[in-house]
Amino acid sequence: MSQALFPGWRPDPDGRGQLAALAGRLAAACPPTAASFKLRRPDQWHLTLCFIGHVGAGPATPKLHDALAAAARLIPPHAFTIRKITYWDGSGAVVALPHDCPALQALCDATRDAIRRCGIRPDKVTTQPHVTLAYLDRHMPVQPWLDEIDCSTEALRVDGFELLFNPGGRYEPLGEWALAGTGLPRVPQQGGLF
């Protein structure tokens, strides 16, 4: 069993429609030689904001909920579009990568900081937001056929996020927060030494 715990974004019905069209183009482009190709179900589509770990639901305390609620108040609602689909050989994941989106990265950073303020050391921070659409075998060579896929979609709205728990095969929301910021947090600037 997975026992994964993480804050994550899941698409709304319109976003699921956009990702379904993209997944359809992905499946149609898949060559017959990729026998291990397996699409993820739409209910599995998500973007992990910061991965707490395979720790069970225990860390989902009121303190963590309050910290994630504070993070949601920092970041405004925003949208992103898909730049490309690529294959990550270490995991075998076939992922949709967004165009550069400072608000989305700020949301990842804000959830990471919230988790750390609770004394939890995240297993993985998100430096490259992505949505996993499918899997292939691990450690395969570069998959050039992915470069030919039309990745155009309408903008995918990010109005909030959830604390998700994966007991195995599905994602259960343990909390949900709407984004309420009016601007992006300022990046701390280090002053000059002299």
C-alpha positions, -999 to +999 in steps of 0.1 A: +000+000+000+012+035-009+003+054+023+014+086+005+005+120+020+009+153+001-008+185-007-019+184-043-039+201-070-066+181-089-083+194-120-119+206-120-143+191-146-131+214-173-095+207-165-102+169-166-117+174-200-085+192-212-063+165-197-085+137-212-080+152-247-042+154-241-042+118-227-061+107-258-035+123-281-008+106-260-024+072-263-029+076-301+007+085-306+021+056-285+040+032-308+030-005-307+065-013-294+057+004-261+039-026-248+042-015-212+024+018-218-004+023-192-026+054-189-035+067-155-072+070-147-087+105-146-094+102-109-056+097-104-046+130-122-030+154-098-001+177-094+019+171-062+028+204-046+052+189-020+055+153-011+054+146+026+062+109+022+048+074+025+039+081+062+002+073+064-024+099+074-008+105+109+009+138+101-025+153+089-029+171+123-049+203+130-015+221+130-007+210+095-042+219+083-038+254+098-004+258+081-018+247+047-047+271+052-022+299+058-004+289+026-036+291+006-042+327+018-008+337+003-013+325-033-039+339-058-059+317-081-041+312-113-039+290-144-012+271-164-009+255-198+010+224-208+044+229-225+053+194-234+050+157-225+082+139-215+094+105-201+112+102-167+133+071-169+139+067-132+102+063-124+088+053-158+064+082-156+051+100-187+044+135-175+028+167-187+050+197-179+035+232-176+049+263-192+068+284-166+042+295-140+055+316-111+022+313-092+022+275-095+058+273-083+050+298-055+022+275-044+046+245-043+070+266-022+043+278+001+031+243+009+067+232+014+072+260+039+040+252+057+050+215+061+084+225+074+068+250+099+050+220+114+083+202+121+078+178+092+107+172+068+091+167+033+104+136+014+105+156-019+100+192-027+085+201-061+108+220-083+092+209-116+054+207-113+039+180-135+009+158-140+016+121-145-006+109-174+009+074-180+037+050-172+062+030-192+088+006-180+116+022-161+150+030-175+139+030-211+158+051-237+146+085-247+111+084-262+112+108-292+076+101-302+065+122-272+079+153-288+054+150-317+023+152-294+002+184-297+002+197-261-021+226-267-048+229-241-069+256-226-056+270-194-060+247-164-074+266-134-058+264-100-083+277-075-073+256-045-056+224-034-062+194-011-042+174+014-043+140-003-038+106+012-033+075-010-042+044+010-036+024-022-051+029-057-070+061-049-067+096-034-087+106-004-089+143+004-082+150+041-086+188+038-093+214+011-083+250+008-093+277-017-065+301-029-072+336-016-040+356-022-040+389-041-004+388-053+026+365-052+048+365-020+080+385-024+111+365-029+135+372+000+164+392-013+198+388+003+215+421+010+250+428-001+279+419+022+296+453+019 
